Every structure is written in C-alpha cells, then in structure tokens.
Amino acid sequence: MDSILVRGNGALSGQIPIAGAKNACLTLMPATLLSDEPLTLTNAPRLSDIATMTQLLQSLGAEVAGLQQGLVLAMSSHDIANHTADYDIVRKMRASILVLGPMLAREGHAVVSLPGGCAIGARPVDLHQRAMEALGAEIELKDGYLHARAPGGRLKGATIHFPLVSVGATENALMAATLAKGTTVIENAAREPEIVDLARCLRAMGAQIEGEGTSTITIQGVDRLHGATHPVVADRIELGTYMLVPAICGGEVECLGGKMELVGAFAEKLEAAGVSVTQTERGLKVSGQGRVKAVDVVTEPFPGFPTDLQAQMMALLCTAEGTSVLEERIFENRFMHAPELTRMGANIEVHGGHATVHGVEKLKGARVMATDLRASVSLILAALAAEGETVVSRVYHLDRGYERVEEKLRACGAQIERIKG
Ligand code: EPZ
C-alpha cells in the first residue's frame, strides 16, 4: 500500500487544473445502458473509481474504452449480455447501485448486489428500491442481491416522493423514468450539480426532462434513447479541496475551470473565515493571509455546505483563531479524520454528529492513516501547513477521487512525494 510523504513548506501559490467530476461520471457512465448507441463522455477524470465502474459495465456487456487522451470514455451497450452486477465489484464501490435504474428501464429486469456499508455509514439503498417500486418494479432480496423486474417488461411513470434527499436515489429514478411509459414526477429530488449534469446528458440522448436543479423533476418517458457526446461537469469537491490550499498555507492559487456556482455555500464560509475568493475568466482565484477566523459549519444537501468538504474544512479550522463547531447532518460516521488530525496536534472534541475544534497555532507533522476518500485529502491539507514531516498511509483511498494529487500540489511549491510500498 502506497503512502504519501509531505513536508510543510510555507505559503503555496500557482495554478491547479480541476478535473471532471467523479460523482458526475459515476452516474453518467451507467446511462450508457439506456441506449444501444454509443455515449461518449469527454473530460472524464482518471480515477480508480472510474476504472471500477468501467469493469462493472464491461461485466454487463458494455464496451468501454478510455481513448488515448485518457479523458474520453466511449461506451456502447448494444446488447446487455449479463444482467447481474456482481458483489465482488459492487462491494468495492457503492455507486455500482446506479446500474439498477438504467438496466431495469432498458431490459425490464436486473439483478444487483446490495452494496453493503462503508466507513462513513450504513449507506442503505431503500430509497432506490422504493423509487423503482413506485415505477412499477417488483423487487425481491435474495442472497444479498436485489432481483428486480418490470411486469410486462416496461416501467410505468409515477410520482416518486423522497422522504429525505438522496443524490443516488434521485439519479437512479431519473435514469429509469426516461424510458418508463408515461410521466414521472420526482418530488424532494436532490439538486446537486451532478444531477443537473446527468439531466443534460440524458436530454442530449433524447430524454424529455424538466426541473433538474430544483426539488421537483418531471420526466416524459420515451420509447428509446440515442447516443450522444457529453462533457463531464467540473468536480466541485476537488475544486473546494484545492481552494483550501492557500487558505491553510497562505499564498494564492487559481483553480482552473472552477465556477462559483459550483461551490457557493462553501466559498461563503471561506470568505467568512477571512479568505478571499474571486472568479476570473479561467477559474476561481483564492488567496489566504495567515491564520483564518473560526467559523461554524453545518453539512446539508446542495445548495448547502457539502458533506464531501467537511473533512477538508476541519483541517483548515484546526489552526483557526477561536473555536469552530462542525455539524455533520448527512452521514452518521464522518469524523474519522478527527483522531488523525489530533495526532498532528489538533484540539478536537467529537460528540455524535458534532465536532468542536479549538484552533491551535500550528500543527506538527506525524504518521497518520487515511480512513476514507475525503478524510485522506484532509490529512494531506493539514500536512502541507504543518511543521515537519507527515506520512499519510493507505492512500489508495485518495486515488479513488483525486487525480495526480502530488503533481498538482508540487506545481504550487509543495514538498510532496509518493512512497511505493
Ligand atoms: C453521493 O452518495 C455521493 N457519491 C457522496 O460522495 C456524497 O457524500 C453523497 O451523495 C451526499 O452528497 C456519489 O455520487 C457516487 P445520498 P449517495 O443517497 O448518493 C441516506 C464522495 O466522497 N440514504 O445522497 O450514496 C444515506 O445513508 C462520496 O465522493 C438512505 O437512507 O448519498 C445518507 O445518510 C461519499 N437510503 C443520506 O441519505 C437510501 O436509499 C444521503 O445519501 C439512500 C441514501
């Protein structure tokens, strides 16, 4: 398992290109199952999660090619040869559940392994199941697999009301509804930019969708969808992560491709902490001037403060002037970075869904362990500003969601290297 060695090196400045969004790509790729014509995604990120989704789609019979540039995925599912999403792949990546809706809509049946939990929570898929059943599917759980079928071979449009906002369940419902017979209304839908991007891609494939980005999405089902070429939206979580580099270390970083509308609530918090954020023609320019002020954070569905930036924000607040309280409202166990930051000298008290961070002057380098994707990058951020050396182990978590992280940070003057092992 690789580790990453970081030496704190003062202020960091430069330009960082923001890649296509992992969480958009992970729902756009299963959309290829909705059509027998090719779907090409440009600006796709080179990440291990994308490789896992490629493996899953290929196991179902789709042809997926990451063309030379590594940034383009050409996929076509002329014939879906296999209708079972196997546990061995699904357990590696929960987003595999997103093949359920498309496969059910196109083929009338699907067998998908339950994903199981992960480090940050139980991650149930009951809302996905309820959405498919609202569209007329019959679903039975057998040996850890969801066996789903559409009576008569086709789903029927319906009103789907989600009792709580779910990004993945909204994505599964949206994809399934495009081929259902009749009209579907999704109420209390997730509003994330990745949902808007998916709707744009499905519309390019011939789907009839209105209201994406709001809490109510209306879909008129069509008989078939055709191929398309679609650019993956910029990754707002990678963007927010790199915006924190000058905030934590001082300096000025321009995040190329960054757009304010992708990170509104997060940028407001940074500005409240004393960090300046400016939209330029090329992206978002962020400059930090020494210690930030403590701020409180509550994670919420978009357009609120994203849960996927909570760990990274905590790394910033460890050396803020004053005390900050972070409330994690989306997942039940998403403070595993706190004890690792404490090893670096942070002063954090965790009680249930709340973490109270008493800012200290400076963190100190230490050996720490990555526990999940966003926790891993929060440790890297803390290490960039810490005194001395930090070694972050289990960085396979990092590689799931951050492309060429050492290269991008070295370009801003960071002393960071990967230790193979
Ligand atoms: C997506 O996960 C993202 N993953 C997550 O990013 C992100 O943290 C999350 O949305 C919230 O924004 C991808 O897009 C691949 P949810 P998802 O369904 O869809 C509960 C990262 O770091 N829930 O919006 O699984 C659930 O337990 C990852 O990139 C149910 O109860 O999240 C959670 O408490 C981590 N039943 C809440 O809803 C369900 O059927 C929100 O989950 C589904 C979800």
Boltz pocket constraint, residues with backbone or C-beta under 6 A from the ligand:
constraints:
  - pocket:
      binder: B
      contacts: [[A, 22], [A, 23], [A, 24], [A, 26], [A, 94], [A, 95], [A, 121], [A, 122], [A, 123], [A, 124], [A, 125], [A, 126], [A, 127], [A, 128], [A, 129], [A, 164], [A, 165], [A, 166], [A, 167], [A, 168], [A, 169], [A, 307], [A, 308], [A, 329], [A, 330], [A, 331], [A, 332], [A, 373], [A, 374], [A, 401]]
      max_distance: 6.0
